[in-house]
Amino acid sequence: MKPFIQLLHFGYHQAMSCIFPVAIFGTLALSSVVKLPFIYRYDAVLLILLAVQFLMYRSGLETLDEIKVICVFHIIGLMLEMYKVRMGSWSYPEPGFTKLFGVPLYSGFMYASVASYMCQVWRRLKMDMTGWPGLAYAGLLGGAIYLNFFTHHFLPDFRWWLTALVLVVFWRTWIIYRVQNITYRMPLTLAFFLVGFFIWLAENIATFFSAWKYPNQHEAWHLVSFSKISSWFLLVIISVIIVAQLKHVKAGRNT
């Protein structure tokens, strides 16, 4: 009975940490079937998500520090979206006033939602890490991963080499988390993969509701390529590196 209760508590905290991602996909799903008058869909989605973020902050579901992290990821994601759309990786075919270089501004929230989840679950499960490689190794690896998302269009794609480096750099790193004062741990690389896999599932939902479209989805929806799991795996690493490093810096200030 005790393991079942622990699982319920773990599931509850996971669900509460996913409030913002669920708000995003719920808004995309609803806006695909309910046509709002006098406003483009992309513009309406942006306004709704801004309102959700404001309400989460005012209600205490997210702290000011977490909002700052989310804003950083919104900018990082938006820059990547603009580049990928320009290179033809995917597109946002619907009109909107809040589009910049063909990319609706709400799209940055797709990346920010990953940061929101990371911050929330870290706080709720009182997470920590052992064997953290430090800012130099983690930062350089995170920067190389992010740069590869841009350069693989005209240089060789180093994602598999970078994946191997992830296993080397983080092979001693474990996530420590607590559920009802009982401590558990998990290899960080396994956590990377699990989060990346669930983001891939969410991406299939998002493309089904026309949040964006890959070139092979313009005529009819198709399952997103399994290779995208590796992309999300690497993107999650960037998220964890930034969040974990900020948590370490903040912990150092508070000691």
Disulfide bonds with the S-S distance in Angstrom:
none
